[in-house]
Amino acid sequence: MKKILLILFVFGIAINAYTQTTPTLTLDISPFGNSPFWYGETTSFNYEWRLNGTISPLPLGCVQSSFSVLNNSGATVVKRPGNNLDVTWGGQKSTTARVNILLQQCSNNSFNRDYPSSNYSVMSILGETPSPITGTSDVPVCQNTPITYSTTAMSIPNGINRAADGYEWTINAVKLRNVIK
């Protein structure tokens, strides 16, 4: 009977050792606000590490060596006290912008890697062309009263207060020739 119990005990330890899984480290990151975000806007984020699904401090030896934004050119990240970040979004429109934290020097080498967030949308009107200009184009010679030209305001569809705050217009000079009869 003792031999059977010993065999079952050893068998149980062997099964337990065989079924133990490699620890997994994940990053939960949450913005204060909802996507889409806007070019030039700063969004604060809070993040926490999870080891095997449980909130955990940073694993032994791990160093958060860089904080960046992927797929949004010109974006910047500032690390704040605690597990907080401020992201200022770049001018590139994107539906796949991600906040990324790189871990290095971890005791468990499998943790040394990038930890990107889920995708965020970033909206921008940089590089967009306004609708055609409307207004009178026939200007009599020597006219000295103003002529009004206009264009539809540039804005992002479904955006609130997300429009261009000015336009730069160029009106090409036209060479006139006198016609004498």
C-alpha positions, 0 to 999 in steps of 0.5 A, a space after each residue: 500500500 505504501 508503494 502504491 501511495 508513493 507511486 501516486 505521489 511521484 506520479 502527481 508531482 510529475 504531472 504537476 511539473 509537466 502541466 505548469 505553464 510558462 508565466 505570461 506578462 501582459 500590459 493593461 493600458 487605459 486612456 482617460 478619454 475615448 478614441 478617436 483622438 486628435 492631432 496635437 491633443 494630449 491624452 493621459 493614460 494609466 497602465 498596469 502589469 498583469 502576471 498570469 492575469 493578476 495585477 502585479 508590480 514590474 517583474 524582477 529586474 525589468 526596466 521600462 526602457 522606452 515609451 513610444 507611439 507606433 503608427 502615428 508620426 510625430 507623437 510624443 510620450 512623457 512618463 509621469 509619476 506612477 504608472 501614468 503617461 501623457 501622449 501628444 498625438 502626431 499629425 499622421 492620420 491613423 486607425 492603428 496608433 498604439 502606445 508601446 512600452 519596451 521592457 529590458 533586463 528582466 530576470 525572465 528573458 521571455 519578458 524582454 520585449 515590446 508591449 503595445 496597447 490596442 489600436 487607437 484612431 488619430 484624426 488630422 486635417 493636415 495635408 487635406 485639400 479644402 473644397 473649391 473656392 466660390 465667389 465672383 472671378 470676373 474683376 473689372 479693371 481698376 475696381 477698388 471695392 472688395 470682392 469676397 471669396 469663400 470655401 466650405 470650412 474644413 472639418 473632420 466628419 463627426 468632429 466637434 470643434 475640429 476644424 481648420 482655424 485658418 487658411 493660406 490662400 494664394 491668388 496668382 497675378 494675371 498679366 493684363 494687356 490693353 486692347 486699344 481699338 
